């Protein structure tokens, strides 16, 4: 079942969305129009899972971005099993509310009028005015404090037949990150084959980390489109500050990160900074060179250029795309699945120890304070990423350059070419 939340800006749609989902996904801010893309997540109520969608605020405007929001909301209304039309109980009915009500009339049977911010006597006195909007099912709530939300969900489930779709909560989390306007949203739309995410030449169009559920060749994917990450000196405190923080959080929660770079602008210093965020968090990664049609380079030359600029992500496949034409999309998805499989590989302890012995026989660790550095035992502790624990006499003696060499060779021997390996060094006393 899919529940879609609509309403004018700043009536509390994102607060209600976060309350239903049970975690903070949509950005909540006092500035109207903070949510622009439709943000989708899985929620659960009394043992039943369902999709819930937070939409951009609907207002009458000639501004192109508002037109795009309205167009997407109209499509979502067709897909919805239930529509939560949110209004502001404190402010009362506005002309914008009346315009949205007209938009919703064709879907009247699945509309639930949600009167939010009913926290005061004056707001409660406004409640009955909202019946004039023409919807029978009216629910007073306080999304901020959670009052009435349970009754609202009970009402929705009592009126809407259980959908046939089986909702899966787990899936491969595939995040698209990069600087503003490099084509992240265009890539997501190209994958989906529809304009699910707003694409605009305005830098910063995507503000929330937008989650969309997608199935590809039997694999269940959660596509996450994020806000562009700019240099800290260019990010003001406010909406963009929280958006960038949400993008970094999306990296941390990802299984595979698609780092999107704009080849027409080259791989910039900021691209390298974002790549280092991925590397330091040991995340699976696909490097996406978008706008390949705008550079005068052969495929091999473009790939070599990206490799040279992002050399420290040597495990990440490089895919060249033209998002606006849908080119390179299948290769991107296939590469993401290859990375994920490597990211999840588990190896037997005996196999790990044989690999460690081979590496040390090829090149032993440099001595530490004139003494030999030894490895006594190794095992794989966990996956995502593959994490190998080594017991050694001098954990502090492993220099960074040798450690990098060891990780690279270990990836080779364990056949995890496209995943980072996390090396954990412990003293032999810890293994006793």
N, C-alpha and C positions, 0 to 999 in steps of 0.2 A: 504494500500500500504506500502511496505517496501523498504527503501532506505539504501543501505549498502555502507559505506565509506572504501576504501582500499588504500594502498600505502606503500612505504617503511617508515622506522622510521623517525620521525622529519621533515616531509614535511608540517605539519599543519593539520593533520586529526582531532585531538581532538579540535583544535581551530575552525575548520569549524563545527564540531559536536556541540560544545557549542554555536556557532553563530546561527545555524539552530534551535536548541532547545530553545534558548533564556535564558539559565541559565548555570552556570558552573557546569557540571556534570563530565566530563572527566578531569583528571589532565593534565595540560599543563606545561611542564618542558623542559629545554634544553637538558636533558639527553635522548639519543635515546632509544626507546623501553619501555617508561614509561607505555603505555597502553598495557596490556597483554590479558585481557579478552575482549570479545565482549560486549560492553556497549550499552544497548538499552533504548530508551526513546520515548515519544510521542512528536511530534511537530505539529504546525499548520501553514498553509500558505494560505492566502486569503480564510479563512473559511473551508479549507479542512484539516482534521487530518490524520497523517500518522506516521508510525514507522521509526525511523532512528537509524542505528547501527554503532558505532565506533569500529573498529577492531584493533588488535595488528599490529604493523609494520612488513611487510614481508621482510625478508632478507634471503639470502642463508647461512645456518649454520647447522652444525651437532648437535648443542646444542639441547637437548631434548625439551626444552621449546619453541624454535623456530619452531620445527617440529609440536608441538601441536598447536601453533598459526596458522600455515599454513593449517593444517588439518581442523580447525574450520572455517577458512575463506573460504576454498573451499566448505564447506557445506553451508555456508551463501550465497555464490554466486548462488547456486541452488535455494535458497528460495527468493532471491531478485527480486523485480520488476524493480529496477534501481540500477546501481553501479556507484558510484562517485570515479573515479581513480585519486587520488591526487598526483601531482608532484610538485617539487620545481622550480619555474620560475627563481629564482636567480642563482641556481646551474646548471641548464640545465639538459639534459638527462644523466642518469647514467646507468651502466650495470644492476643495480638492477631494475631500471624502465623498462628496456627492458625485463628482466626476468618476471616481474609481468605482462607486456603486453601480453606475451606468455600465461601466466596462464589465462588471461582474454579473449583471442581470441574466445574461444568457446561460450562466453556470449556477443559477440561484439555488438549485437543489443541493449542491455540494458546498455552499458557502456557510461558514460559521462566523458571525460578527463578534469580534473579540474587543470588548471595551477595556482598554488597559489604563493603568495608573488610577484605579479606583481605591485610593488610600485615604481620601478625606471626605467629609460630609458633603462639601460642595460638588466634588466629583461624582459622588453617589447620586446626588440630586439630578445630575445631567443624564443618568443612565437611560431613563425612559425616552429621552429625546431621540436616542439613536434608533429606536424602532421605526422612526419616520424614514429611515434609509431603505426600508422595505424587505428586510430579512427576518425570518421567523426565529432562527436560533441565535440568541444573544447571550454572551457569557461575559460577566464582569470579572476581571482578574487584576492582579498586581504582579507582572512578570518579574520585577526586581525582587520582590519578597516571596514569590512562589504561590501567592494566594490565588485560589480558583483554577490553577493550571491543571490539577488532577481532575477536577470536575469537567473541565474543557475536554481533556483527552478521553475521559469516560463517555462524554457526549458524542465525540467524533466516532469512537469505536462502536457505539450503540447504533449509530445511524448509517455507517458505511459498512458494506459487506466486506468480509475478509478477502483480500486480493489473492490471486492464484500464484503470484510471483513469490519465490522463496528468497528471502533476504539473507545474504551472507555478510557477516561482519568482517571476516578476515579476507585478506587479499594482498597482493604485492603492491606496496606503496611506491609509486613512481612519481617523483617530484620534478618539476621543471623550474630551475633557478637560473638567475643571471641578472645582468644589468637591465635597467628599464628599456623597453622598446626594441629588444633583440629578437622578438618573435615567439616568446614562450606561449602566449595565448593562441597565436596562429597555429602553432604546432599541435596544441591540444585540440583545437577545432578541426585540424586536418585529420587527426586520429579518429575523432568522433564522426567526422563527415557532416558536421553541422556547427552553426555559430552558437555554441553553448557558452562561450566566454567572450566578453566584449573585447574587440580588437579596435584600437584607435591609435593614430599617430601621436596622441597626447601621452607623454611619458608619465607613468604612474596610474594608468587606467585601472589595472588590477590592484586592489588594496588589500583584500583578504586573501588568505590561502584557500583557493577554491578546490573542493574535493568532488570528483565525478567518478562514478562507478562504471566499469567498462569490462567487457569480456573479449578476450582475444585468443583464438585457437584453444579454447578450453581452460585458459588461465584467467582468473579473476583479478583484475587490476583496479587500483584506486589511483586515478590520475590527480595530481595536486599541482595546480597552477598558482604560482606565488607572485608577490609584489617584487618589482625590480629592486635590486640592492645597489644603492649608490654609495659613494664615499661618505663616511660619517660627517665630514665638514659640510656636506650639502644637504644633510637630512635634518629638518627642523623638528623640534619636539611637537608631538601632536599625532595626527592620523598616520603620516608617513613613518614616524618613529615606531609606532606600534606595528605597522605593516611590515617593515624590515625585520623587526623582532620576530614576527610570525613566520617570515620566510626562513629565517635561521632555524627556528623551531621545526619547520617542515623538513629541513635537511636532517636534523637530529632524529626525526621520527621515520625517515625514509628507509626503504630497503635498497632502492636504486635511485640515484640523483642524475637527472639529465642536465648537465651544465651547458646552457645555450650561449653561444658567442655569435656576434654579428661579424661575418667575414668581410663585409663591406667596410667596416671600421677597424678591422684587425683585432688581434687578441690584445686587450689593453691591460694596464697594471691592475685595474679593478677586477678584471676577469681572473687574473692570477690570485688576487686576494680571496675571491669567492672560491676558487679552486682549492686554496689552502684550507678554507673552512671545511670542505668535503674531505680532504686528505687527513686533517687532524682528527676528524670524527670517524675515520676508518669506514667510510661509506662506499658501497658499490657505485660505480659512476659510468655514464656514457657521455662523452663530449660531443656536442652537436654543433657543427659549423653551419649555421643557417645563412640564408641569402647568398648561397654559392653562385647563383646566376649573376651576381653583381661584381664578381672579381674575375680578372683575366688570369686564372690559374687552372692547370690541369688537376684532376682529382688527386693524383699522387703528390703533387706539389703543395696543394692545400692541406692535405693530411700531414705532410712532413712539417709544414710551417706551424700547424697547431701543436704537434708533438714537441717541437723545439721550444715553443713558448710555454707549454704546460708539461714540461718534462717530468715533473714530480708525480704526475698522474699517469705513469707509464703503464699501469695495468688497465686503464680505461680505454675501451674501443672508441674510435673516432668515426662519426657518421656525418656525411654532408647532406644538407637538406635545402629544399626550396619550399618552405611551409605554405606559401600562397598558392602553389601549384600542386601541393600534396606529394612532392617528390622526396624520396628517401624515408618516407614514413614507415614502410614495412621493415626496412633495414634497421631503423631505430628501435622498433618494437622487438624484433628478433635479437638485436644486440642486448637490449634490456633483460630479456629472458635468459640469455647466455650468462650475463653478469650475475643475475639472481641465483642461477643454479650453482655457480662457483661460490657465491657468497654463503650458500647454505650447506656446502660440502662438509661431511664429517669423515675423519680418518681413524683407522685403528692405531693404537699406541705403538705397536710393533713397526708399522709402516712409517710413522712419524720418526721413531728413533733411527731406523735405517736411513731415512732421508737426512737427518741431522749428521749422522756419521759420514755420509758421502760428502756433504758440504764442508765439514771440518777437514776431511782428508784432502779436499781440493785446496782449501785455504783456511788455515787455522786462525782463531782470533789473535790479534796482536797481544803481546805480553803486557801485563799490568804491574807497574813498579818492579820490573825485572823478573816477574814470576809468570809462569804459564797459566793461561786461562783455560779451564776445563769445563766440559758439559757432562753431567752425570746421568741425566734422565730427562725425557721430554714427553709430553702428551698434549692432545688437543682438549682444551677446557670447554669450548663452546663454539657456536657458529654465529653468523651474522654480526660481525665478520668471523671467519675462522681464526680462533685465538689459540696460540700455541704457548705453553708454559715450558720454560727451560730452567732446570736446576743447575747452577754453576757456582764455582768457588768465588768468583768475583763479579757479581751483577753490575757493580759500578765501573768495571773495567771494560765494558763493551762500548767502544767508541761509535759515534753516530754513523760514520761512513761504513764501518764494518757491519753494523746492525742493518743498514739499508741493503748492503750486499747480501746478507744472510736472508733477509725477508724476500728479496728478489729470487734468490736460488730456491728457497723453500716453496715459493709459489710455483716454480718450474717443476720441482720434484713431486709436489703434491697435485699437480695438474689443476691449479686454480689460477690460471693465467690472467683472468679478468676480474679478480677480486683482491682487495687488500688483505694482507695477513697481519694480525696484531700479535706482536711478540711480547711476552711477559717474562721477565728475568727474575728468578728467585734464588736466594742463597741455598746451599745444600742443607743447611740447618733447618730451613723451613720445610724441607721435604721429609724430615725424620718424623 
